[in-house]
Amino acid sequence: MKRICIIYTGGTIGMERGENGYEPGKEPFADIMARISDFSSPELPEYDVIEFSPLLDSSDVTVSEWNLIGRTIRDNMDEYDGFVVLHGTDTMAYTASALSFILRNLPKPVIITGSQIPLCEIRSDGKDNILASMMIAASGKVFEVCIFFAGKLLRGNRSIKMSADSLIAFDSPNYPKLADAGIGIRYRENVLMKKSEAPFKMQEFVEEPIGVIKIFPGIRIDLFEPIITQKLRGVVLETFGAGNVPNYCTELSGIIKKAYEHGNIVVVCSQCPTGTVSLGHYAASSPLKKAGAVSGKNMTTETAVAKLYYLLSCGYPKDKIEELMEKDLCGELDE
Ligand code: ASP
């Protein structure tokens, strides 16, 4: 009999209406599951629930929760066939990206899921999301961190939250779905990660100062200079299209050059959900390249943030971080 571990961190799935809106409920999640007969179906693996305290709205999740989830999985790795992480949807894509770097060479599946409607309410999408995630976690077919939501299994570090209110809340616009849960669960072997030969290891994240700056028409980039050059060790620049910034932003290349000389890493991502950054394709992006920024290629902003934490936490020298930033480490980008 397969056995999986369900790690409940918070999120809408276990929330109740409180005085100020939805908040984590009081009843232990294992008790809620025990009341729903489907969760004791013989077709499901056996399971244990580890409940975090405090339970969080995922807006409150930080580097320390990512590390805690990572440690919980590492410490229980030998006891279970797979893991399901119940998490709020708001920052689920960030957590999935972070865990893909924290848990390297995964020998077992880590499936993150949640819901848009609490499990205790009518029309909740939570039950189906958990049931399929449990089956996938016990399938022995997945060796990576994924998000399962609304019938789709997605690579965690390619996923983004697409909708604040649709039940189909996630997608991975730059990478195919890993599986579809229809009448049966259909895995796409050709896009799933193969089991790594290398040993499993965990890399905790250090809380480095990292920032994201979204370029917009009319941005006064000079106002951001002290932040980019002095306060942050890593910056993700969310640029237009293939990595373009406004021509009038002549200060920007100077600022990036200064940041570069300071030892900071500037990663260029795109505001477009599909396609890739290609520095130098347009004259509007070549100053970034010349000033020392690195290309985030087709990484999501969520993943670029997580990768910055990861590479800085590994303690690599700056040139190695720049080199690895453009390389595929765990399925997060197309080189
Ligand atoms: N605010 C909630 C959270 O991210 C939203 C959700 O779970 O759907 O925790």
Residues whose N, C-alpha, C, O or C-beta is under 5 A from the ligand:
A	BS01	LIG	G11 T12 I13 L56 D57 S58 S59 H87 G88 T89 D90 T91 G114 S115 Q116
